[in-house]
Amino acid sequence: AYNRDMQEDKPALTDAMEKRDAAVPLLGALAWRVRQLTRYRGSRQLGDSQPVAAKKAGIPPFKASEIEKVTDQLDDFTLERWTLLLAEADLAVKGSRRTGRDVVMTALVEMCRRE
């Protein structure tokens, strides 16, 4: 789930960030997944079944149970906070002096922090 040890993920992130300007597509992928989680959770809260919620969120039906487990561990505040963090990171990547890698790493650390 989302509270995994960041040390495990650093090599994968470093590989993903080796290409120049890789931060924007990586942030886009993260934002897309957060939007899917938010849509799925909202659909389930309205009473939709797993397959219907998955379809509405753009998630393949065979991943519905996996997404269900993830959203069970999250609250609405966390998803909202992640959305804001990713929006701030997107602005920082496009207009900051910090490297894209630093911006993405900071955003991921903040996303993994519990509040």
ZADREN-580679 format. One record per atom (N, C-alpha, C): x, y negated, z negated. Coordinates in steps of 0.02 Angstrom, whole numbers, plus 50000, padded with zeros to 5 digits. Example, Ala and Ser with C-alpha at 12.3 -4.5 7.8 and 13.67 -1.06 7.14 Angstrom:
506605028449610506155022549610506605016549610506425011249646506845005349643506454999849606
END
This chain:
500415005950000500005000050000500444993850000500164988249981500524981949990501024980549935501044984449881501504982949827502134987249829502304989649888502914993749896503534989649883504074993049871504714989849859504964986649923505094980149921505324976549980506004979150005506414981949961507064984449981507004989950034506454993950030506344999150080506214996150149505904990350151505684987550214506194982750246506704980850210507184976050237507524978350301507754984750306508074986850369507594986350429506974988250420506494987850475506374980650494506314976250445506204969150460506814966250495507404967950472508014965450504508044967550577507884973950590507864976250660507364972350701506774971150673506254967550709506444960350722506854957450678507034950450683507684949150721508014954350745508664953350778508594949250842508054950150877507964946250938507814939050921508084934650961507954927550951507214926150961506944921750920506244919850923505764925650909505994930550872505564936250856505064934550801505164929050766504734927350709504014926050731503914922650786503224920950807502814927150823503074931950864502674937950876502574942250814503084942350770503024946150709502484943150663502484936650656501964933350617501274934450649501254934450715500624935750749500364942650734500804947550733500604954450718500354955050646500704951750600500484951850530499804948450522499724942750554499094939150550498524943250580498654946650635498144950850667497914956250618498384959450584498204964750537497814961950478498014956150453497644953150397496934951350419496854948850480496184947350506495774953750511496084959250533495724965650537495504967950468495954967450420495774969450352495204965250325495234958750338494714954150314494044955750347494054956850412493424958550447493144965250424493584970050416493374976750393493054976150324493404972850278493154972150210492474968550209492424963150247491794959450250491224963750276491364967550327490854971850357490634977250308491104980150271490944985250221490534982150164490694975950145490324972550092489604971150112489494970550177488814969550203488434976150210488774981750195488434988250196488554992450258488994990150302489144994150362489535000450344489445005650383489825011850373490545010750394490985015450376491695014850396491775014250471491455018550511491555017950584491305011350613490745008950587490465002550612490924996850592491154996850529491604991550505492264991650545492514997650559493134998250597493034995350667492484996950698492354994350766492314986750765491954983950717491884976750712492564973250700493014976750665493664973850649494184975250703494004979050754494474980650807494984985950786494774990350741495204995650716494965002250746495425006450770495215012950796494855017050742494315020450760493925024150710494325029050669494835032150699495225037050661495645033950606495715027250607496095023850555495645020950500494995021850507494525018850459494655020950387494785027250375494885029450306495535026650278496045025950320496675022950298496565015650279496205012050321496065004950308495625004250246495175008850237494735008850177495165009150114495665013450114496105014050055496485007550043496705004350097497074998050090496614992650062496024991950091495574986550069495314987749999495284994049978495084995549908495584992649858496204991849879496724989349835496774981749836496404978649881496444971349889495804968049866495864961849844495264958049830495214952349881494654949049881494544943649930495064938049922495244936549860495744931349848496404932949881496624939249876497264941349906497244940449981496714942650013496664941950086496654934650107496304930550069496294923350084496994920350074497334922250021498004919750008498484921850063498434928050085498864930450140498744926350203498114925050218497954921050277498274914150274498224910950216498534904350207499294904650211499594909750181500324910550184500564911450256500194915450294500394916650364500304910350406499784906450392499684900150428500254895250412500444894950349501004890550329501654892950361501754899550362502364902250393502374900750468501814901150501501774899750572501984892450585501734887950545501924880850552502674879950538502924883350488503634882750470504084885550525503894891150554504294894050608504334889250667503784885950681503754881650740504024874650728504104872650664504314865750653504804864750597505124869950575505584869350519506304870350542506764868150500507464869350514507684876150490507274879350450507434886050426507384891050483507774896350478507744901450531507084905150526506874907850582506264911850583506304917650535506884920750532506974926450487506854924350415507124918650395507034916150326506294914650312505964911750359505264910050351504844916450342504974921350385504594927650381504744931250316505374931550297505554934950234505214931550175505214925050173504894921350119504144922850117503824922750175503114924250179502954931250154503364936150174503244943050153503344943950078503854940750051503954941049978503364938049941503134932349966502554929149934501924933449941501854936749997501264941150007501284947049959501874949449942501944955149898501884953449825501944947049810501864944849741501134945249720501024947549660500334947749634500204941349596499614938649603499424932649566498834934049523
END
